[in-house]
Amino acid sequence: MQIRELNIPDSYEITPKSFEDDRGLFLEWYRFDHLERAVGHALDLRQGNLSVSRRGTLRGVHFADTPPGQAKYVTAVAGAVLDFVVDVRVGSPTFGEWDSVLLDSTDRRAVYLGEGLGHAFLALTDDATVTYLVSDVYRPDRERGINPLDPELGLRFPPGIDAPLLSPKDDEAPTLAEAAERGILPTWQAARAHYTSLDHRVG
């Protein structure tokens, strides 16, 4: 598999190699050792999630209090989504910026995002099925959100999806500026210290 860091530090795009024959195909969509070499530590897998969304559904922007936060390894096993990594770490050189990756059942890419980063995705097909491995169990008292339609955030969507479908919780979530004022955003310093505590690389 090929792993490249995205424009947001501590997030990565993973492109697996598929082996196809007349029976179908086989691929490794997750390898802890390859990820560990790229990130500096293995994903401490604590929970696996799966969601199914109809076209136009927008989920996120979600993140968890850091530390410990919740790292995520995300892929689409059916259909297609546009996956967004949003830097909500106050003090980060890319604070308020985002990057996106197309996750679909053709190229079968995945995205890894470290603790403290915001995550969202837009379903581009009906029955878009996303699965993600996470480093901590769901803790509702530590879960946070940013309104994905915040104009200052400026997430860009493909033509034809002008009014994404949001949950009431996401629709009522604060803007990035409001979240910063409330003091609910992770900090770059705390996130980096947490990564260092997990990092087993030497040198």
C-alpha positions, 0 to 999 in steps of 0.5 A: 500500500502507498501512504502519503501525508495530507495537507493537514499534519497528522492525517494520511491517505492510504491507497491499497494494492488490489489483486484481481482475477476471475473470482474477484479481488483481494486487498489489505485495507489496513496494516498496522505495521505500515501505518505505524511506520508512517505515523510513528505508532500503531492504531490502538484499536478500541472500536469499529463503526459502520454507517450507511448514508443516502446521497447528500448526507453530511456527517460531521465535523466531529472530534473528541476532547484530546487527550486522549481524543480518538484517532480514526482509520476510515474507508468506504466499503460500498458507494462513495463519500468525500471525506474531510479532515479539518484541523481544529487544533488551536495553535496548529499551523493549519488551524481552520484548514481542511483537506479531502479524499474521495473514498469509494469502492473503486480505488478503496482508499482509506484515511487516517487522522490523528487525535484532535483532528475534525472529521466529516464526510459527504455521501456521494451515492445512495447506500454509501457505506463507511467503516472506521476503526477508532482508538477509543470507545464512544464517550458522549461526554467528550464528543464535540462538533463543528457546524460543517456549513460554517462559511469561514470553514468553507468546505467545498462540495461537488456540483449537484449537492447544494443542500446537504442533509445534516442531523439536528445535532450537526446543524446546531453545532457551533461555528469554529470561531464559536467553539474557540470562544467556548474553549472546547477545541483541542490545542496543537500543543496538547495533541502533539504531546499526546502523539509523542506519548504514543510514538515508539520511533527512535531518533 
